[in-house]
Amino acid sequence: MLTLYALKQSRAYRIIWLLELLELDYKLEIIERDKQTFLAPHSLRSIHPLGKSPLIQDGELVLGESGAIVEYLLNKYDPENRFRITADQPNYPNYLYWLHYAEGSIMPYLIISLILKRIDERKMPFFVKPIARKITNGVRESFLTPQLKLHLDYIEQHLAQKQWFLGEQLSGADIMMGFPLQVLTARGLEGYPNIHAYTQRIRQTASFKRAEEKLGEFKL
């Protein structure tokens, strides 16, 4: 049986959603975050040397990286290609693009945003705080905000009159892209109605509802 090792409010939502979509039997091991660092606990390193979530175990195989897990599960457990586009199909390049765009293009900006927020919230001497805030605000204004807007405008336009990233077919591209867009909308993203409608469609699927019942409500 497959086992998913998952942190709440993490990329593990991708995997549990896909497992529910594929209607696979699996065991869910929910891992509690370290209360000090908010990261995965060191105990997870007994399963994989990096100790990151999500991880799956399938027989003797232990696999990390949510993108790799998504491709592995689709290639092995979706023989009818319900959620996978194969290389002989016209939409394959588009599928491949969004599958990798999620971590390669949009997620780095979310990570930078999180790091800057952590810096702003970090305790430091009062005379250092204005300097640190000036640096983080400068990074936001000169780089992060305009780049994130560029990408969000692009995604918003792509989703116009589309139900899913490839049109009518829910696919692995949505498994990957759903997470960063759900993070953004959960943080109060404004001015992007197509993105908001898209994330609401995800929340309304029976498979994602089952995923939240097991892993908890997604509210990152």
Salt bridges, closest charged atoms under 4 A:
GLU20 OE1 - ARG210 NE 2.77
GLU20 OE2 - LYS214 NZ 2.62
GLU29 OE2 - LYS27 NZ 3.09
ASP58 OD2 - LYS76 NZ 3.07
GLU71 OE2 - HIS100 NE2 3.55
ASP78 OD1 - ARG82 NE 3.79
GLU103 OE2 - ARG11 NE 2.92
GLU103 OE2 - ARG14 NH1 2.69
ASP120 OD1 - ARG133 NE 3.15
ASP120 OD2 - ARG140 NH2 2.65
GLU121 OE2 - LYS117 NZ 2.54
ASP153 OD2 - LYS149 NZ 2.69
GLU212 OE2 - ARG203 NH2 3.06
GLU217 OE2 - ARG203 NH2 3.78
